[in-house]
Amino acid sequence: MKKALTLLLFGYFLVACSMTSKQSDLDVSLLQYEKGWRWNEIGVVLQFHRVGSYDVASINHYENIRIGDYQVLSSRPLEGGRILQQVSLSYHYRDDVRIKNTTFDVIWGYDSSHKRWYVESNLPIIK
């Protein structure tokens, strides 16, 4: 009985550690993604998007934009362990000082084969 209880507790411990690691990875990914936007590092932002969800023209477009603020307005879980964030972004173009704002959704999913979080949604459309 003692041995079974010990194995059961050990199993719970392993599951809890796994969940904590996944949550920790999410926290780090969210922070790095936000910093990429805030510091105008489109290369960092793109590391979280799957290849093919953007094109070279959009990368060049984003390099001409300066981000003023990146703010997560809300966050909620979706089915399948995914997470939906609603984000507000203030920005301006290098040659235009008028501040513009946009709101968009960021859907995060976990890739268990690579053990990392990625953005399932496309880059926001910024005009």
MOPAC internal coordinates of N, CA, C and O (Angstrom, degrees):
PM7 1SCF
backbone

  N    0.0000 0     0.00 0     0.00 0    0    0    0
  C    1.4518 1     0.00 0     0.00 0    1    0    0
  C    1.5226 1   110.66 1     0.00 0    2    1    0
  O    1.2310 1   121.11 1   136.37 1    3    2    1
  N    1.3216 1   115.48 1   -43.63 1    3    2    1
  C    1.4700 1   119.79 1  -179.54 1    5    3    2
  C    1.5209 1   111.03 1   -63.87 1    6    5    3
  O    1.2310 1   121.75 1   140.15 1    7    6    5
  N    1.3343 1   114.25 1   -39.85 1    7    6    5
  C    1.4611 1   119.52 1  -179.46 1    9    7    6
  C    1.5359 1   110.38 1   -65.44 1   10    9    7
  O    1.2310 1   120.18 1   137.98 1   11   10    9
  N    1.3196 1   117.26 1   -42.02 1   11   10    9
  C    1.4699 1   121.47 1   179.18 1   13   11   10
  C    1.5191 1   110.79 1   -64.34 1   14   13   11
  O    1.2310 1   120.63 1   138.43 1   15   14   13
  N    1.3285 1   116.41 1   -41.57 1   15   14   13
  C    1.4579 1   120.54 1   178.67 1   17   15   14
  C    1.5193 1   110.92 1   -64.49 1   18   17   15
  O    1.2310 1   120.51 1   139.54 1   19   18   17
  N    1.3262 1   116.63 1   -40.46 1   19   18   17
  C    1.4590 1   121.26 1   178.20 1   21   19   18
  C    1.5273 1   110.38 1   -63.16 1   22   21   19
  O    1.2310 1   120.08 1   136.38 1   23   22   21
  N    1.3314 1   117.45 1   -43.62 1   23   22   21
  C    1.4657 1   121.01 1   178.74 1   25   23   22
  C    1.5291 1   111.27 1   -64.93 1   26   25   23
  O    1.2310 1   120.78 1   139.72 1   27   26   25
  N    1.3171 1   116.11 1   -40.28 1   27   26   25
  C    1.4562 1   120.65 1   178.23 1   29   27   26
  C    1.5283 1   111.31 1   -62.59 1   30   29   27
  O    1.2310 1   120.40 1   133.69 1   31   30   29
  N    1.3102 1   116.84 1   -46.31 1   31   30   29
  C    1.4654 1   121.28 1   178.26 1   33   31   30
  C    1.5242 1   111.45 1   -63.62 1   34   33   31
  O    1.2310 1   120.74 1   140.38 1   35   34   33
  N    1.3241 1   116.18 1   -39.62 1   35   34   33
  C    1.4622 1   120.60 1   178.14 1   37   35   34
  C    1.5368 1   109.95 1   -63.14 1   38   37   35
  O    1.2310 1   120.49 1   139.42 1   39   38   37
  N    1.3437 1   116.66 1   -40.58 1   39   38   37
  C    1.4582 1   121.13 1   177.60 1   41   39   38
  C    1.5190 1   111.55 1   -62.12 1   42   41   39
  O    1.2310 1   120.49 1   135.36 1   43   42   41
  N    1.3339 1   116.67 1   -44.64 1   43   42   41
  C    1.4629 1   120.34 1   176.84 1   45   43   42
  C    1.5199 1   111.38 1   -61.37 1   46   45   43
  O    1.2310 1   120.73 1   140.11 1   47   46   45
  N    1.3171 1   116.21 1   -39.89 1   47   46   45
  C    1.4590 1   121.61 1   178.91 1   49   47   46
  C    1.5272 1   110.58 1   -60.77 1   50   49   47
  O    1.2310 1   120.50 1   135.08 1   51   50   49
  N    1.3454 1   116.65 1   -44.92 1   51   50   49
  C    1.4630 1   120.45 1   179.85 1   53   51   50
  C    1.5277 1   111.62 1   -63.86 1   54   53   51
  O    1.2310 1   120.37 1   138.54 1   55   54   53
  N    1.3198 1   116.90 1   -41.46 1   55   54   53
  C    1.4676 1   120.23 1   178.54 1   57   55   54
  C    1.5231 1   109.88 1   -64.69 1   58   57   55
  O    1.2310 1   119.97 1   137.01 1   59   58   57
  N    1.3292 1   117.66 1   -42.99 1   59   58   57
  C    1.4675 1   121.52 1   179.73 1   61   59   58
  C    1.5261 1   110.54 1   -62.91 1   62   61   59
  O    1.2310 1   120.10 1   138.44 1   63   62   61
  N    1.3198 1   117.41 1   -41.56 1   63   62   61
  C    1.4706 1   120.59 1   178.63 1   65   63   62
  C    1.5268 1   110.27 1   -64.21 1   66   65   63
  O    1.2310 1   120.59 1   140.03 1   67   66   65
  N    1.3173 1   116.48 1   -39.97 1   67   66   65
  C    1.4614 1   120.98 1   179.01 1   69   67   66
  C    1.5234 1   110.46 1   -61.97 1   70   69   67
  O    1.2310 1   120.23 1   134.28 1   71   70   69
  N    1.3266 1   117.16 1   -45.72 1   71   70   69
  C    1.4584 1   121.26 1   179.60 1   73   71   70
  C    1.5184 1   110.87 1   -65.34 1   74   73   71
  O    1.2310 1   120.17 1   139.77 1   75   74   73
  N    1.3169 1   117.28 1   -40.23 1   75   74   73
  C    1.4612 1   121.31 1   179.33 1   77   75   74
  C    1.5174 1   110.41 1   -63.94 1   78   77   75
  O    1.2310 1   120.26 1   139.01 1   79   78   77
  N    1.3293 1   117.11 1   -40.99 1   79   78   77
  C    1.4577 1   121.05 1   179.12 1   81   79   78
  C    1.5265 1   110.63 1   -64.38 1   82   81   79
  O    1.2310 1   120.38 1   137.28 1   83   82   81
  N    1.3276 1   116.87 1   -42.72 1   83   82   81
  C    1.4589 1   121.25 1   179.43 1   85   83   82
  C    1.5297 1   110.27 1   -64.19 1   86   85   83
  O    1.2310 1   120.48 1   137.60 1   87   86   85
  N    1.3312 1   116.69 1   -42.40 1   87   86   85
  C    1.4712 1   120.90 1   177.98 1   89   87   86
  C    1.5187 1   110.54 1   -65.00 1   90   89   87
  O    1.2310 1   120.54 1   138.70 1   91   90   89
  N    1.3161 1   116.57 1   -41.30 1   91   90   89
  C    1.4582 1   121.05 1   178.63 1   93   91   90
  C    1.5283 1   110.78 1   -62.69 1   94   93   91
  O    1.2310 1   120.92 1   137.99 1   95   94   93
  N    1.3378 1   115.85 1   -42.01 1   95   94   93
  C    1.4685 1   120.14 1   177.03 1   97   95   94
  C    1.5233 1   110.91 1   -61.95 1   98   97   95
  O    1.2310 1   120.66 1   140.87 1   99   98   97
  N    1.3353 1   116.35 1   -39.13 1   99   98   97
  C    1.4579 1   120.11 1   177.66 1  101   99   98
  C    1.5231 1   110.72 1   -63.45 1  102  101   99
  O    1.2310 1   120.35 1   133.39 1  103  102  101
  N    1.3215 1   116.94 1   -46.61 1  103  102  101
  C    1.4652 1   120.48 1  -179.93 1  105  103  102
  C    1.5260 1   111.53 1   -58.10 1  106  105  103
  O    1.2310 1   120.81 1   136.99 1  107  106  105
  N    1.3315 1   116.06 1   -43.01 1  107  106  105
  C    1.4710 1   120.44 1   179.26 1  109  107  106
  C    1.5255 1   110.10 1   -65.75 1  110  109  107
  O    1.2310 1   120.07 1   136.95 1  111  110  109
  N    1.3334 1   117.48 1   -43.05 1  111  110  109
  C    1.4629 1   121.10 1  -179.80 1  113  111  110
  C    1.5157 1   111.56 1   -63.24 1  114  113  111
  O    1.2310 1   120.30 1   135.98 1  115  114  113
  N    1.3367 1   117.04 1   -44.02 1  115  114  113
  C    1.4631 1   120.70 1   178.73 1  117  115  114
  C    1.5281 1   110.98 1   -60.63 1  118  117  115
  O    1.2310 1   120.63 1   136.91 1  119  118  117
  N    1.3127 1   116.40 1   -43.09 1  119  118  117
  C    1.4658 1   121.12 1  -179.44 1  121  119  118
  C    1.5319 1   110.97 1   -65.59 1  122  121  119
  O    1.2310 1   120.03 1   134.78 1  123  122  121
  N    1.3297 1   117.55 1   -45.22 1  123  122  121
  C    1.4602 1   120.84 1  -179.23 1  125  123  122
  C    1.5273 1   111.28 1   -65.90 1  126  125  123
  O    1.2310 1   120.46 1   140.74 1  127  126  125
  N    1.3249 1   116.73 1   -39.26 1  127  126  125
  C    1.4607 1   120.89 1   178.66 1  129  127  126
  C    1.5307 1   110.50 1   -63.46 1  130  129  127
  O    1.2310 1   121.02 1   134.39 1  131  130  129
  N    1.3154 1   115.66 1   -45.61 1  131  130  129
  C    1.4660 1   120.69 1   178.14 1  133  131  130
  C    1.5213 1   111.00 1   -62.17 1  134  133  131
  O    1.2310 1   120.20 1   135.94 1  135  134  133
  N    1.3161 1   117.22 1   -44.06 1  135  134  133
  C    1.4709 1   120.20 1   178.59 1  137  135  134
  C    1.5210 1   111.28 1   -62.89 1  138  137  135
  O    1.2310 1   120.54 1   141.53 1  139  138  137
  N    1.3334 1   116.57 1   -38.47 1  139  138  137
  C    1.4658 1   120.02 1   177.22 1  141  139  138
  C    1.5167 1   111.48 1   -57.26 1  142  141  139
  O    1.2310 1   120.74 1   136.12 1  143  142  141
  N    1.3314 1   116.19 1   -43.88 1  143  142  141
  C    1.4637 1   120.10 1   177.05 1  145  143  142
  C    1.5207 1   111.02 1   -66.34 1  146  145  143
  O    1.2310 1   120.56 1   130.86 1  147  146  145
  N    1.3235 1   116.54 1   -49.14 1  147  146  145
  C    1.4754 1   119.90 1  -175.93 1  149  147  146
  C    1.5201 1   113.09 1   -61.73 1  150  149  147
  O    1.2310 1   120.45 1   144.33 1  151  150  149
  N    1.3306 1   116.75 1   -35.67 1  151  150  149
  C    1.4581 1   120.84 1  -177.82 1  153  151  150
  C    1.5254 1   112.43 1   -94.96 1  154  153  151
  O    1.2310 1   120.56 1  -167.99 1  155  154  153
  N    1.3415 1   116.53 1    12.01 1  155  154  153
  C    1.4643 1   121.47 1   178.08 1  157  155  154
  C    1.5183 1   112.58 1    56.02 1  158  157  155
  O    1.2310 1   120.79 1  -141.20 1  159  158  157
  N    1.3091 1   116.10 1    38.80 1  159  158  157
  C    1.4617 1   122.02 1   178.65 1  161  159  158
  C    1.5251 1   108.16 1  -104.09 1  162  161  159
  O    1.2310 1   120.69 1   -97.58 1  163  162  161
  N    1.3378 1   116.29 1    82.42 1  163  162  161
  C    1.4586 1   120.38 1  -175.87 1  165  163  162
  C    1.5247 1   111.14 1   -62.07 1  166  165  163
  O    1.2310 1   119.92 1   150.66 1  167  166  165
  N    1.3137 1   117.76 1   -29.34 1  167  166  165
  C    1.4691 1   121.26 1   177.09 1  169  167  166
  C    1.5167 1   112.00 1   -61.98 1  170  169  167
  O    1.2310 1   120.36 1   141.05 1  171  170  169
  N    1.3218 1   116.91 1   -38.95 1  171  170  169
  C    1.4619 1   121.49 1   177.32 1  173  171  170
  C    1.5240 1   109.67 1   -67.41 1  174  173  171
  O    1.2310 1   120.39 1   136.25 1  175  174  173
  N    1.3120 1   116.86 1   -43.75 1  175  174  173
  C    1.4701 1   121.51 1   179.14 1  177  175  174
  C    1.5277 1   109.90 1   -59.47 1  178  177  175
  O    1.2310 1   120.42 1   135.13 1  179  178  177
  N    1.3303 1   116.80 1   -44.87 1  179  178  177
  C    1.4646 1   121.08 1  -176.33 1  181  179  178
  C    1.5231 1   112.68 1   -66.90 1  182  181  179
  O    1.2310 1   119.80 1   157.22 1  183  182  181
  N    1.3314 1   117.99 1   -22.78 1  183  182  181
  C    1.4644 1   120.38 1   178.14 1  185  183  182
  C    1.5207 1   111.83 1   -62.29 1  186  185  183
  O    1.2310 1   120.30 1   157.89 1  187  186  185
  N    1.3182 1   117.04 1   -22.11 1  187  186  185
  C    1.4568 1   120.92 1  -179.28 1  189  187  186
  C    1.5298 1   112.73 1   -94.16 1  190  189  187
  O    1.2310 1   120.39 1   172.76 1  191  190  189
  N    1.3327 1   116.86 1    -7.24 1  191  190  189
  C    1.4628 1   121.33 1   178.09 1  193  191  190
  C    1.5207 1   109.12 1   -98.92 1  194  193  191
  O    1.2310 1   121.03 1   -34.04 1  195  194  193
  N    1.3038 1   115.64 1   145.96 1  195  194  193
  C    1.4642 1   119.81 1   176.90 1  197  195  194
  C    1.5253 1   109.50 1   -70.05 1  198  197  195
  O    1.2310 1   120.98 1   -36.09 1  199  198  197
  N    1.3227 1   115.72 1   143.91 1  199  198  197
  C    1.4583 1   121.11 1   177.75 1  201  199  198
  C    1.5250 1   107.91 1   -59.70 1  202  201  199
  O    1.2310 1   120.70 1   -44.58 1  203  202  201
  N    1.3159 1   116.27 1   135.42 1  203  202  201
  C    1.4535 1   121.29 1  -179.00 1  205  203  202
  C    1.5176 1   113.38 1   100.04 1  206  205  203
  O    1.2310 1   120.27 1   169.64 1  207  206  205
  N    1.3350 1   117.09 1   -10.36 1  207  206  205
  C    1.4680 1   119.10 1   178.88 1  209  207  206
  C    1.5305 1   110.88 1   -89.68 1  210  209  207
  O    1.2310 1   120.30 1  -173.70 1  211  210  209
  N    1.3132 1   117.04 1     6.30 1  211  210  209
  C    1.4636 1   122.50 1   179.02 1  213  211  210
  C    1.5198 1   108.15 1  -153.39 1  214  213  211
  O    1.2310 1   120.41 1   -15.13 1  215  214  213
  N    1.3183 1   116.83 1   164.87 1  215  214  213
  C    1.4570 1   121.07 1   177.84 1  217  215  214
  C    1.5308 1   109.96 1  -129.32 1  218  217  215
  O    1.2310 1   120.60 1    -8.90 1  219  218  217
  N    1.3175 1   116.45 1   171.10 1  219  218  217
  C    1.4642 1   121.54 1  -176.68 1  221  219  218
  C    1.5187 1   111.49 1   -62.02 1  222  221  219
  O    1.2310 1   120.06 1   143.11 1  223  222  221
  N    1.3266 1   117.50 1   -36.89 1  223  222  221
  C    1.4747 1   120.58 1  -179.58 1  225  223  222
  C    1.5245 1   110.60 1   -61.38 1  226  225  223
  O    1.2310 1   120.22 1   140.22 1  227  226  225
  N    1.3311 1   117.18 1   -39.78 1  227  226  225
  C    1.4673 1   118.88 1   179.74 1  229  227  226
  C    1.5205 1   111.04 1   -69.76 1  230  229  227
  O    1.2310 1   120.13 1   146.87 1  231  230  229
  N    1.3149 1   117.35 1   -33.13 1  231  230  229
  C    1.4709 1   119.92 1   177.49 1  233  231  230
  C    1.5228 1   109.26 1   -63.50 1  234  233  231
  O    1.2310 1   120.03 1   133.80 1  235  234  233
  N    1.3330 1   117.54 1   -46.20 1  235  234  233
  C    1.4618 1   120.94 1   178.59 1  237  235  234
  C    1.5232 1   111.28 1   -62.05 1  238  237  235
  O    1.2310 1   120.58 1   142.57 1  239  238  237
  N    1.3212 1   116.50 1   -37.43 1  239  238  237
  C    1.4658 1   121.46 1   178.23 1  241  239  238
  C    1.5253 1   110.29 1   -61.41 1  242  241  239
  O    1.2310 1   120.12 1   133.67 1  243  242  241
  N    1.3209 1   117.38 1   -46.33 1  243  242  241
  C    1.4644 1   121.42 1  -177.72 1  245  243  242
  C    1.5257 1   112.76 1   -68.96 1  246  245  243
  O    1.2310 1   120.08 1   154.47 1  247  246  245
  N    1.3115 1   117.44 1   -25.53 1  247  246  245
  C    1.4644 1   119.83 1   178.47 1  249  247  246
  C    1.5241 1   112.01 1   -70.33 1  250  249  247
  O    1.2310 1   119.79 1   162.33 1  251  250  249
  N    1.3279 1   118.01 1   -17.67 1  251  250  249
  C    1.4624 1   122.16 1   177.72 1  253  251  250
  C    1.5214 1   112.85 1   -91.83 1  254  253  251
  O    1.2310 1   120.51 1  -177.03 1  255  254  253
  N    1.3215 1   116.62 1     2.97 1  255  254  253
  C    1.4634 1   121.97 1  -177.25 1  257  255  254
  C    1.5214 1   109.95 1  -108.83 1  258  257  255
  O    1.2310 1   120.83 1   -39.45 1  259  258  257
  N    1.3145 1   116.01 1   140.55 1  259  258  257
  C    1.4684 1   122.25 1   174.66 1  261  259  258
  C    1.5194 1   107.98 1  -112.71 1  262  261  259
  O    1.2310 1   120.94 1   -52.68 1  263  262  261
  N    1.3200 1   115.82 1   127.32 1  263  262  261
  C    1.4616 1   121.43 1  -177.81 1  265  263  262
  C    1.5242 1   109.39 1   -88.14 1  266  265  263
  O    1.2310 1   121.24 1   -49.62 1  267  266  265
  N    1.3271 1   115.23 1   130.38 1  267  266  265
  C    1.4613 1   120.44 1   176.67 1  269  267  266
  C    1.5213 1   111.71 1   -93.78 1  270  269  267
  O    1.2310 1   121.10 1   140.21 1  271  270  269
  N    1.3415 1   115.49 1   -39.79 1  271  270  269
  C    1.4584 1   119.09 1  -177.59 1  273  271  270
  C    1.5155 1   109.67 1  -154.96 1  274  273  271
  O    1.2310 1   120.70 1   -38.75 1  275  274  273
  N    1.3134 1   116.27 1   141.25 1  275  274  273
  C    1.4583 1   124.45 1   174.62 1  277  275  274
  C    1.5106 1   105.43 1  -127.04 1  278  277  275
  O    1.2310 1   120.80 1   -63.95 1  279  278  277
  N    1.3228 1   116.08 1   116.05 1  279  278  277
  C    1.4566 1   119.03 1  -175.21 1  281  279  278
  C    1.5254 1   110.17 1  -133.85 1  282  281  279
  O    1.2310 1   121.14 1   -51.91 1  283  282  281
  N    1.3344 1   115.43 1   128.09 1  283  282  281
  C    1.4590 1   120.76 1   175.68 1  285  283  282
  C    1.5221 1   107.77 1   -80.81 1  286  285  283
  O    1.2310 1   120.76 1   -62.09 1  287  286  285
  N    1.3284 1   116.16 1   117.91 1  287  286  285
  C    1.4613 1   121.48 1  -178.54 1  289  287  286
  C    1.5230 1   111.69 1   -84.47 1  290  289  287
  O    1.2310 1   120.69 1   141.28 1  291  290  289
  N    1.3294 1   116.29 1   -38.72 1  291  290  289
  C    1.4610 1   120.21 1   179.05 1  293  291  290
  C    1.5166 1   109.27 1  -156.20 1  294  293  291
  O    1.2310 1   121.54 1   -19.06 1  295  294  293
  N    1.3047 1   114.66 1   160.94 1  295  294  293
  C    1.4556 1   121.51 1  -179.84 1  297  295  294
  C    1.5188 1   107.66 1  -148.59 1  298  297  295
  O    1.2310 1   120.92 1   -46.20 1  299  298  297
  N    1.3495 1   115.84 1   133.80 1  299  298  297
  C    1.4597 1   118.14 1   178.48 1  301  299  298
  C    1.5232 1   109.45 1  -150.76 1  302  301  299
  O    1.2310 1   120.95 1   -27.97 1  303  302  301
  N    1.3271 1   115.79 1   152.03 1  303  302  301
  C    1.4718 1   119.50 1   179.28 1  305  303  302
  C    1.5290 1   111.22 1   -76.02 1  306  305  303
  O    1.2310 1   121.29 1   -31.54 1  307  306  305
  N    1.3122 1   115.13 1   148.46 1  307  306  305
  C    1.4575 1   122.96 1   173.86 1  309  307  306
  C    1.5267 1   108.01 1  -116.68 1  310  309  307
  O    1.2310 1   120.62 1    -9.30 1  311  310  309
  N    1.3103 1   116.43 1   170.70 1  311  310  309
  C    1.4581 1   118.70 1   178.21 1  313  311  310
  C    1.5247 1   109.95 1   -66.26 1  314  313  311
  O    1.2310 1   120.94 1   -24.97 1  315  314  313
  N    1.3047 1   115.80 1   155.03 1  315  314  313
  C    1.4530 1   120.75 1  -179.93 1  317  315  314
  C    1.5131 1   113.91 1    78.48 1  318  317  315
  O    1.2310 1   120.11 1  -164.31 1  319  318  317
  N    1.3360 1   117.40 1    15.69 1  319  318  317
  C    1.4586 1   120.41 1   178.34 1  321  319  318
  C    1.5172 1   114.46 1    76.78 1  322  321  319
  O    1.2310 1   120.55 1  -170.01 1  323  322  321
  N    1.3200 1   116.55 1     9.99 1  323  322  321
  C    1.4655 1   120.01 1   178.80 1  325  323  322
  C    1.5214 1   109.72 1   -84.26 1  326  325  323
  O    1.2310 1   121.44 1   -14.63 1  327  326  325
  N    1.3232 1   114.85 1   165.37 1  327  326  325
  C    1.4679 1   120.87 1  -178.64 1  329  327  326
  C    1.5177 1   108.84 1  -131.77 1  330  329  327
  O    1.2310 1   121.10 1   -43.35 1  331  330  329
  N    1.3322 1   115.50 1   136.65 1  331  330  329
  C    1.4614 1   122.18 1   177.63 1  333  331  330
  C    1.5173 1   108.78 1  -109.67 1  334  333  331
  O    1.2310 1   120.94 1   -54.96 1  335  334  333
  N    1.3211 1   115.81 1   125.04 1  335  334  333
  C    1.4613 1   121.56 1   173.86 1  337  335  334
  C    1.5221 1   108.39 1  -115.81 1  338  337  335
  O    1.2310 1   120.65 1   -42.26 1  339  338  337
  N    1.3192 1   116.37 1   137.74 1  339  338  337
  C    1.4583 1   120.54 1   170.10 1  341  339  338
  C    1.5241 1   105.66 1  -102.21 1  342  341  339
  O    1.2310 1   121.01 1   -53.11 1  343  342  341
  N    1.3205 1   115.67 1   126.89 1  343  342  341
  C    1.4638 1   122.06 1  -172.51 1  345  343  342
  C    1.5201 1   110.67 1  -122.16 1  346  345  343
  O    1.2310 1   121.06 1   -39.39 1  347  346  345
  N    1.3254 1   115.58 1   140.61 1  347  346  345
  C    1.4587 1   122.64 1   173.41 1  349  347  346
  C    1.5285 1   107.68 1  -108.63 1  350  349  347
  O    1.2310 1   121.21 1   -45.65 1  351  350  349
  N    1.3137 1   115.29 1   134.35 1  351  350  349
  C    1.4598 1   120.95 1  -177.43 1  353  351  350
  C    1.5166 1   108.68 1  -129.41 1  354  353  351
  O    1.2310 1   120.25 1   -53.92 1  355  354  353
  N    1.3364 1   117.12 1   126.08 1  355  354  353
  C    1.4639 1   120.11 1   171.15 1  357  355  354
  C    1.5229 1   107.09 1  -107.52 1  358  357  355
  O    1.2310 1   120.83 1   -38.37 1  359  358  357
  N    1.3289 1   116.01 1   141.63 1  359  358  357
  C    1.4593 1   120.24 1  -172.61 1  361  359  358
  C    1.5215 1   110.28 1  -156.08 1  362  361  359
  O    1.2310 1   121.32 1   -10.85 1  363  362  361
  N    1.3013 1   115.09 1   169.15 1  363  362  361
  C    1.4618 1   122.09 1   170.15 1  365  363  362
  C    1.5147 1   108.44 1  -150.94 1  366  365  363
  O    1.2310 1   121.00 1   -22.57 1  367  366  365
  N    1.3199 1   115.70 1   157.43 1  367  366  365
  C    1.4603 1   120.26 1   176.26 1  369  367  366
  C    1.5200 1   109.32 1   -82.84 1  370  369  367
  O    1.2310 1   120.59 1   -25.96 1  371  370  369
  N    1.3110 1   116.47 1   154.04 1  371  370  369
  C    1.4647 1   120.78 1  -178.56 1  373  371  370
  C    1.5327 1   112.25 1   -55.34 1  374  373  371
  O    1.2310 1   120.32 1   142.15 1  375  374  373
  N    1.3216 1   117.00 1   -37.85 1  375  374  373
  C    1.4605 1   121.03 1  -175.94 1  377  375  374
  C    1.5281 1   113.23 1   -97.75 1  378  377  375
  O    1.2310 1   119.84 1  -167.20 1  379  378  377
  N    1.3275 1   117.91 1    12.80 1  379  378  377
  C    1.4600 1   121.96 1  -178.43 1  381  379  378
  C    1.5282 1   107.93 1  -145.72 1  382  381  379
  O    1.2310 1   120.21 1   -60.18 1  383  382  381
  N    1.3175 1   117.20 1   119.82 1  383  382  381
  C    1.4672 1   120.38 1  -174.78 1  385  383  382
  C    1.5263 1   113.94 1   -86.00 1  386  385  383
  O    1.2310 1   120.11 1   178.33 1  387  386  385
  N    1.3304 1   117.39 1    -1.67 1  387  386  385
  C    1.4727 1   119.50 1   178.95 1  389  387  386
  C    1.5289 1   110.21 1   -69.01 1  390  389  387
  O    1.2310 1   121.18 1   -53.43 1  391  390  389
  N    1.3164 1   115.35 1   126.57 1  391  390  389
  C    1.4609 1   121.58 1   179.39 1  393  391  390
  C    1.5281 1   109.22 1   -80.06 1  394  393  391
  O    1.2310 1   121.14 1   -47.34 1  395  394  393
  N    1.3229 1   115.42 1   132.66 1  395  394  393
  C    1.4616 1   121.71 1   177.58 1  397  395  394
  C    1.5279 1   108.00 1  -120.66 1  398  397  395
  O    1.2310 1   120.89 1   -20.76 1  399  398  397
  N    1.3168 1   115.90 1   159.24 1  399  398  397
  C    1.4581 1   121.11 1  -179.89 1  401  399  398
  C    1.5162 1   110.16 1  -130.87 1  402  401  399
  O    1.2310 1   121.14 1   -32.35 1  403  402  401
  N    1.2992 1   115.42 1   147.65 1  403  402  401
  C    1.4556 1   121.30 1   174.35 1  405  403  402
  C    1.5282 1   108.41 1  -145.81 1  406  405  403
  O    1.2310 1   121.12 1   -25.89 1  407  406  405
  N    1.3072 1   115.46 1   154.11 1  407  406  405
  C    1.4529 1   121.79 1   176.03 1  409  407  406
  C    1.5250 1   107.60 1  -124.56 1  410  409  407
  O    1.2310 1   120.34 1   -42.28 1  411  410  409
  N    1.3057 1   116.96 1   137.72 1  411  410  409
  C    1.4628 1   120.56 1  -179.06 1  413  411  410
  C    1.5235 1   109.87 1  -150.10 1  414  413  411
  O    1.2310 1   121.38 1   -15.13 1  415  414  413
  N    1.3200 1   114.97 1   164.87 1  415  414  413
  C    1.4604 1   121.93 1   179.28 1  417  415  414
  C    1.5184 1   110.10 1  -100.51 1  418  417  415
  O    1.2310 1   121.04 1   -39.00 1  419  418  417
  N    1.3273 1   115.61 1   141.00 1  419  418  417
  C    1.4580 1   122.70 1   174.02 1  421  419  418
  C    1.5254 1   106.49 1  -121.42 1  422  421  419
  O    1.2310 1   120.95 1   -59.98 1  423  422  421
  N    1.3285 1   115.79 1   120.02 1  423  422  421
  C    1.4630 1   120.68 1   178.71 1  425  423  422
  C    1.5207 1   108.12 1  -105.68 1  426  425  423
  O    1.2310 1   121.22 1   -58.45 1  427  426  425
  N    1.3346 1   115.26 1   121.55 1  427  426  425
  C    1.4539 1   122.48 1  -179.72 1  429  427  426
  C    1.5228 1   109.73 1  -102.23 1  430  429  427
  O    1.2310 1   120.62 1   -41.81 1  431  430  429
  N    1.3212 1   116.41 1   138.19 1  431  430  429
  C    1.4594 1   122.43 1   175.63 1  433  431  430
  C    1.5158 1   109.28 1  -132.48 1  434  433  431
  O    1.2310 1   120.91 1   -23.31 1  435  434  433
  N    1.3203 1   115.87 1   156.69 1  435  434  433
  C    1.4676 1   120.51 1  -178.97 1  437  435  434
  C    1.5177 1   109.15 1  -105.86 1  438  437  435
  O    1.2310 1   120.52 1   -51.62 1  439  438  437
  N    1.3150 1   116.60 1   128.38 1  439  438  437
  C    1.4624 1   122.78 1   176.81 1  441  439  438
  C    1.5199 1   107.32 1   -98.08 1  442  441  439
  O    1.2310 1   120.45 1   -77.97 1  443  442  441
  N    1.3240 1   116.75 1   102.03 1  443  442  441
  C    1.4659 1   120.43 1  -175.00 1  445  443  442
  C    1.5269 1   112.57 1   -69.45 1  446  445  443
  O    1.2310 1   119.89 1   154.22 1  447  446  445
  N    1.3345 1   117.81 1   -25.78 1  447  446  445
  C    1.4647 1   118.85 1   179.09 1  449  447  446
  C    1.5321 1   111.57 1   -71.28 1  450  449  447
  O    1.2310 1   120.27 1   147.05 1  451  450  449
  N    1.3361 1   117.09 1   -32.95 1  451  450  449
  C    1.4682 1   121.40 1   177.76 1  453  451  450
  C    1.5236 1   112.12 1  -101.28 1  454  453  451
  O    1.2310 1   120.70 1   173.35 1  455  454  453
  N    1.3295 1   116.26 1    -6.65 1  455  454  453
  C    1.4646 1   123.06 1   179.39 1  457  455  454
  C    1.5292 1   111.77 1    53.97 1  458  457  455
  O    1.2310 1   121.94 1  -127.02 1  459  458  457
  N    1.3443 1   113.89 1    52.98 1  459  458  457
  C    1.4617 1   118.65 1   177.93 1  461  459  458
  C    1.5188 1   109.91 1  -152.95 1  462  461  459
  O    1.2310 1   121.74 1   -22.60 1  463  462  461
  N    1.3186 1   114.28 1   157.40 1  463  462  461
  C    1.4644 1   121.76 1   177.28 1  465  463  462
  C    1.5155 1   108.56 1   -90.06 1  466  465  463
  O    1.2310 1   120.56 1   -33.64 1  467  466  465
  N    1.3218 1   116.53 1   146.36 1  467  466  465
  C    1.4538 1   121.40 1   177.40 1  469  467  466
  C    1.5256 1   108.95 1  -142.33 1  470  469  467
  O    1.2310 1   120.87 1   -16.45 1  471  470  469
  N    1.3240 1   115.94 1   163.55 1  471  470  469
  C    1.4629 1   121.93 1   179.06 1  473  471  470
  C    1.5285 1   107.63 1   -93.35 1  474  473  471
  O    1.2310 1   120.74 1   -58.56 1  475  474  473
  N    1.3225 1   116.18 1   121.44 1  475  474  473
  C    1.4652 1   121.62 1   179.05 1  477  475  474
  C    1.5265 1   111.61 1   -82.89 1  478  477  475
  O    1.2310 1   120.35 1   151.18 1  479  478  477
  N    1.3129 1   116.93 1   -28.82 1  479  478  477
  C    1.4586 1   120.60 1  -177.11 1  481  479  478
  C    1.5311 1   110.32 1   -79.66 1  482  481  479
  O    1.2310 1   121.21 1   -18.76 1  483  482  481
  N    1.3176 1   115.29 1   161.24 1  483  482  481
  C    1.4679 1   121.34 1   178.42 1  485  483  482
  C    1.5205 1   110.40 1   -76.47 1  486  485  483
  O    1.2310 1   121.05 1   -13.34 1  487  486  485
  N    1.3181 1   115.60 1   166.66 1  487  486  485
  C    1.4578 1   120.82 1   172.90 1  489  487  486
  C    1.5321 1   108.57 1   -59.87 1  490  489  487
  O    1.2310 1   119.72 1   -33.55 1  491  490  489
  N    1.3089 1   118.15 1   146.45 1  491  490  489
  C    1.4733 1   119.61 1   178.71 1  493  491  490
  C    1.5217 1   110.54 1   -67.28 1  494  493  491
  O    1.2310 1   121.43 1   -29.26 1  495  494  493
  N    1.3129 1   114.87 1   150.74 1  495  494  493
  C    1.4620 1   120.40 1   176.76 1  497  495  494
  C    1.5226 1   107.73 1   -85.90 1  498  497  495
  O    1.2310 1   120.83 1   -65.52 1  499  498  497
  N    1.3025 1   116.03 1   114.48 1  499  498  497
  C    1.4551 1   121.86 1   179.97 1  501  499  498
  C    1.5078 1   108.26 1  -114.45 1  502  501  499
  O    1.2310 1   120.95 1   -58.38 1  503  502  501
  N    1.3291 1   115.79 1   121.62 1  503  502  501
  C    1.4818 1   120.51 1  -177.09 1  505  503  502
  C    1.4977 1   111.01 1  -106.89 1  506  505  503
  O    1.2310 1   120.10 1   180.00 1  507  506  505

